[in-house]
Amino acid sequence: MRTAGQARRPEEHRRRAERGGWGEKIRTVRVNDWTTEWTFQDVLEVVGGAGANLDCIMLPKVQDAAQVKALDMLLSQIEKANGLEVGRIGIEAQIETAQGLINVNDIAFASDRIETIIFGPADFMASINMKSLVVGALHPDYPGDPFHYILMQILMAARARGVQAIDGPFLQVRDVPAFEEVAKRSAMLGFDGKWVLHPGQIDAANEIYAPSQEDYDHAELILDAYDWATSEAGGKKGSAMLGDEMIDEASRKMALVIAGKGRAAGMDRTSSFTPPEA
């Protein structure tokens, strides 16, 4: 990955994708943004050389829907020219400027290829002249979370489009407790994950964005209890009691989110549902 001013080496990303060994992981390459002269060649080199082993292109500093559409068209041409399935390679759009945030809803719906909306905190902080040099962290002079509005805008756009919302990196890579503090805020909002820049951040991120064991078990119990209550055996009721808690269709939808995150994290249940006696 590189930014404007760095040596261009898209062939390195192509070779890594070609080597394989990624299992079921999403294989994504971050190219230069459209304000540079390198975007076209980046995409041509990586997709043309290793498109069969690539899942997504990550486009940084997305300003508006037109930039996503331009990448979509370029990908289609390269896929056709190389005998690849047209439309298979997704796009991850990174919001890193005030202009990008203003247009985030249009960006999310700009292409069927959109799979993820990502926050890029460092460039965003520069874009709005934020008075801080600690990327993504709270500031003692601000009585709240200066990123809350930004994260919520990105999250709403992603959820309306039905795609992932990913929080951006935390640059103080050796300060894992500070990383955890920042990550917990976006995880609580509903973000699906966060970029990591150092191996020391990986375990913390996996733990934070997965539900607790207690919440996972509770979610699975809600799903089982509601399925039973709405079945013939349970009396086809629209609501039910789970201990002292009333559950209904809204409870089921909330539980599906938590259970889905737990299943994706490979968690195992430690409790089971027993239907109440008649």
Secondary structure, DSSP 8 states (H G I E B T S, - for coil): ---TTS---HHHHHHHHHH---TTS--EEE---TTSS-HHHHHHHHHHHHGGG--EEEE-S--SHHHHHHHHHHHHHHHHHTT--TT-SEEEEEE-SHHHHHTHHHHHTS-TTEEEEEE-HHHHHHHTT-S-SSTT---TTSSS-TTHHHHHHHHHHHHHHT-EEEE---S-TT-HHHHHHHHHHHHHHT--EE--SSGGGHHHHHHHHS--HHHHHHHHHHHHHHHHHTSTTTT--S-EEETTEEE-HHHHHHHHHHHHHHHHTT---S--------
